């Protein structure tokens, strides 16, 4: 996981109707990329997922034309997807981080597991420092 990724995972109720658009919207809400009813992120995500599953990427120009929105808007949202770790950029094309969404999520889960191990190790070290400090203060009071 790169130092610039920020993974936010929100607990969101599963969509009532499990069609492709509702599921894409749900994933965007879970990753805090869009609110309920927001159409930009799910539309961009749909293009990225479908192109990645076909073995190809998508350019910001492709998305601009396909979604009929300004390139600056498309790039802003693509950067948000990159920031979450869901999407990567290779050259001028954007892809899912892995070949499909389940594999991408497994990679993010592995990243998070590694980060939690690092945090637990740092928390243990912090406890040791606190214990040393408490011990030193108690020893100083007895003298």
C-alpha positions, 0 to 999 in steps of 0.5 A: 500500500502506498503512503498516499492511499486512504481507505475509508470503509463505511457500513452501508446497508446492502442495496434492496435491488441487486442490479449492476447499478445499485451494486456499483452505487453501493460500492461507491458509498462503502468506499465513501466515494459517493452519496446515495443517488450520486451518479458520477462515481458509479458511472465511472466505476462501471466503465473502469470495472468493465474495461478491466475485466475485458483486459483493458483500461480506460482513458480520461478522454474515453470517460469524458466522451462516454459520460458527457462530462468535463475532463476535469471532473472525470480526472478529479473522480479518477484521482479519488478512486486512485486514492482509495486503492481501487484504481491504478493508472498505467500510462494514460489508462486507468484500471482496477488495481487487479484483474477484477473487483474481488481480487482488487478487494482481496489486495486491499484487505491484505494491505489493511491487514499489514497496516493493522499489524504495524499499528498493533506493533506500534501500540505495543511499543507505546505501552512499553514506553508508558510502562517504562515511564510509569516505572521511572516515576514511581521509582523517583517518588520512592527515593 
